[in-house]
Amino acid sequence: MSKSISYSDAGVSIDNANLALDKIKTFAKSTFNRQTLTEIGSFGGMFSGAFPEMSEPILVASADGVGTKLKIAFETGIHHTIGQDLVNHCVNDILVQGAKPLFFLDYFATGKLEPATTVAVVEGISIACQENSCVLLGGETAEMPGFYADGEYDLAGFIVGVVDKSKVIDGRNIAAGDVVLGLPSSGLQTNGYSLARKLFFEVGGFSVDSHIDELGETVGKALLKPHASFLKPLDALLDSGRIKGLAHITGGGLLENIPRILPSNVAVEIRRGTWTELPVFGLMQKLGNVEDLEMFRTFNMGVGMVVICAEEDKALLEDNLGECFEIGRVVEGNKEVSIV
């Protein structure tokens, strides 16, 4: 009699998935609010679409991943912050249009499901959701043998937020003479990791455990610094009408993200030296003899979010934003950004 073949013989463990799911349900439930209408495990997550305090609510959605920062998590075995990176990146992406997050869904895929790793990642997601008043409404955990290298996984997220139409921030009123403020990043955020890994590991010959005095920590810790959410410092200002434009500094750096919010008749001049450039950027530039242009179009260089306002509103914003820097000005031009 031939042996009976099960799903586990094909490399998929339903038992492991159930172990992880039990923990995931607990994390997700900790993020629920009165607008959450379903439990984890439903085919679709349901969320109330009633916004009585808004005259014309607009939904704003975004989807993203964390790129090859995942490779640093694999090499260090530290997985609890990568979920925070994912949520905060997505929160910032809708925040630039004035939207506050409503709910989040994640996609976690791996070759062989390791419950402890999966739980650590989702715990990070739930922590960031709580910090951003965002419901973890659902998601997908996929085990696909042979598709990923052992110990590796992929991670992506989808977010939906809301803003009243009259409060949308779209940059249309940005004009020459406006002030450009920068909110500091904690590190690379979630972009430029392919170049960073090449510089540190191939060119520099370091490992994730190498302690570098210039950084004051190991390479792994420096590269895993969580991507910050800018919702809290900006929250009280979103409805003020004082913010003309916001730009999340992700892939493309200052040079390619600021033009996304500029009208066609203006440009931005950024004055280097007006903010704190973190040591990790200077070290990478030195390791690879990387040109300034390449650094500024690959990395955030220490600026995580750009805020543009009128000169007369600068003091108000600075008082409410906490740590920020005046990094440049809006000038007449054609949507370009220059570093001076």
N, C-alpha and C positions, 0 to 999 in steps of 0.2 A: 504493500500500500504506500503510495507516495505521500511525502510530508505535506501537511497543510501549511500554506504560506500566509503569513499575516502582514499587515501594514508595517509592523515593526521590522520585519525581515527586509523590507524595502528601504528601511532607514528612517521611518517616521514613527515617533513615539507619541501616541495619543495620551498615554499616562503622564509623560513629562509636560505635555501641553496643558493638561488639566491641573497639574501642580502649579504651573506658572499662572494659569488663569485665576485660580483661587486668590492668589496674592494680588493680581492685577485688579480684580473686582474691588478689593479693599481700598487700594490706592485710588482708583477712579471714583469710588463713592465719596471719598473725602473731599472731592472737588465739586460735588453736585450742589445745585442751588434750587430755588423754587421754580425756575424755568425748565429744569430737567424733568422730562416726562417718561423716561424709560430707564431700565436697569441695564448694566453691562450684560451682554449675552443675547440681546435682541438682534434681529437681522439688521435693523437700522436704528440709529439713535434719534430720539425725538426731543425737540427743544422748542419751547413756546416762542412764537414769533410776534407776541404782543409787546409793543413799546409805547404805552400810553403817554409817556413823558415827552415823546418826540412827535413833531408835526409831520415829518416825512423821512422815516428811517431808511437808510441806505445800507445794504449788506456789503461788506468788503471781505474778500477771500484771498488766500494765498497758500501756496504749497512749496515746500523746500526740503532740503536735506542738510547734512553737516559735512559733506564732502569727505576728503581723505583725512580729516581730523580723526575719523574712526580708526585709522591705522595706529594712531598714538594710543587710543584706548586699548586696542588689541595688544600692543607691545607692553603697556604698563599693567594691564589687567584691571584698570580703573574704569568702571562703566557707569557709575552713578551720576556723573556730571554731564555725560554726552546727551542725555535726555533733556537736561536743562538748556543746553546749547540749542537744541532743536526748537523747543517751545519759544525761548526768548528771541531767537532769530525770526520766527514767524510772527510773533507779537510786534516786533519792531517794524516788520515789513508792512503791516496794515496800519500801524500807528502813524506813519508818515502822512496818511490821508485823514488823520483825525479820528480813526476808528478805535474803539475799545473792544477787546476780545470777548467773545461769547462762549465759543466752544472749540475744542481741538480734537483731532483724530490722528492716530499714529499708525505707521506701517513698519513692522519689524520682521525681517526675513533672514533666515540662517540655514546652513546646511544640516547641522545637528543641534537640536534644541537643548541648551543647557539652562535649566530653570533658574539657577542663581544669577546668571548673566542677564537673562531676560527680565527678571524681577528687578535687578539693579537699574537697568535702563528705564523701565517703566516707572520705578519709584522716582527717578530724577524727573521724568516727564510730569508726574503728579505733583511733585514739590513746586516746579515752575508754574504749573497751572494754578495751584493755590496762591502762589505769590502774585500772579497776574489776574486773580479773580476770574479764572477761565475754567470752564467745565471740561474734563476729559470725558467726552461723550461716547467714545468707542474707538475701535481700531482693528488691526489685523496682525496676527502672529502666524507667520508662514514658515514651515519646516520643509526645505527642498534639498534633499540629499544630492551631492555631486555638483550643486550649483555654486556653492561658496566654499572657500578653503576652510579647513578645520579651525575652529575658534573665531571665525569671522562672521559678520552679519552686516546687513544694510538697514538703514533707518531713514524714514521720511515722515513728514508731518503735513497736515492740512488744517488751516485755521479759518474761522469765520468770525468777523466782528461787525460792529454797527456804528454808524455816525448819522446824526441828523443832517439832512441835505444842506441846510443853511450853515452848518459848521464844518463842512468838508474843507480840508487844507489841500490846495492843489498848485500853489505857486503862481497863480495867474497875476497876482498883484505885486510880485517882486519887481523892484525898480532900482535903477542906479542910485547909489548912496545908502542902500540898506546894509545892515550889519550882518556878518556871518559869525555865528557862535559855534563852538565845538564842544560836545560832551565827551569826556575821556572814555576810551575803551580800556578793558582790563588786559588786553593782549591781542592775539590775532583774530579773535572772535571765531568765525567759522570759515574763513577764506584765506587762500594763499598757501594751504598746507602742502600741496605738491611741491612747490618751490622750497618751502621751509624744510621739508623732510630731506630734499636733495642737498640743501646747504648744510644742515646739521649732521646728517648721517653719511652722505657720500663725500661731500667736500671736506667737512670738518672732522669726520671720523668719530663723531660722538655717538653715544647710545642714549636711550631714554633715561638711564640711570646716572649719566655723567653729570657731576656737579660742576657748574661754571660760576666762578666768583663774580664775574661781570653781571650775571643774572641773579646771584644770591640764592640759587636753587638748582635743582636738576633740570635737564632739558625737558623731560617728560612733564614735570609740574608746570614749567613755563608755557609749554605748548597746550596743556589741558586747561588753562585758565578759562572758566566758564564765560560764554558769550553773555554779556549783561543785557537785561531788559531796561529800556528807557521809559517805560510806562509811568513808573512812580514819580520821577522828577518832572515829567511833562503833563501828568494827569490833570492837575489843577489849571493848566494853561490852555488845554486843548479847546475849551469853549470860550476863551477870552477874546478871540478875534485879533490877538496881538501877534500870533505866529503866522508869518506869510508862507513859509515853506519848511519842510523837513526832509532830510535825506539820510537814509540808513546807509552807512558806509560799509558795504559788503564787497563782493568780487568786483574789481574795477577801481577800488579805492576812491579817493576824493576826486580824481580826474574824470571818472566815468559815471559816478553816481549823482553828483551835484547837477550836471546838465539835464538829468531826467526831470527836474522840477523847475527849470528856468524858462521864462518866456523867450521868444526868438530874438529880442532886441537887447538882451543883457548878457554879461559874462561875470565871472567871479575871479578875483585875485586873492590867493591864499598866501599869507606871509609866514614862511617857515621860521620856526624859532619862537612863535607866539604861544605854543602849547608844549606840554611835556611829551617828548617822543620816548617811548619805553625802551629800555636797554636791549630788548630782544630784537628790535628792528635794526639798531645800529650794528649789533653783532652779526646779524645775517648779511647786512650790506657789506661788512668788512670781510666775512668769510668768503663770499662769492665775488667780491669786487663788483657788486651790482650797481648799475647806473641809477641815478636819482629817479629818472622817468620810470624805470621798471619797478622800483620800490613803490612809487606813488600810484601806479596803476594796478598793483598786485595786492598791496597791504593797506590797512586803514591808518598806519603810521601813528597810532595813539588817539585817533579821533573816531569814536564809535557812531556818533549821530551829529548831523549838522542842523542848526536852527537858524533860519533867516528872519529878521524882523526889521522894522523901521528904526532909525536912530533914536527917536523919542521913546521907543518902547524897550530899549536895551537894558536900562537900569531895572525895570520891573522884572524882565525875564531873568536877569542875572541874580536878582534877589530870591527868585523862586526856584531856580534850577539847581542850586547848590554849586558843586564844582563845575565850572565851565570856563572856556577861554574865548576871547575875541580873536578869531583867526584870520579874518579877512573882510573884504568889502565887495559889494555888487557894483559893477561898473558897466558902462555901455559896451556892447559887443554882440557876439553871435553864439551864445550858449556854450562858450568854451570856458575851461578852468585853467588858470596858470598859477604856478608856484613861484613866488618872487622873494 
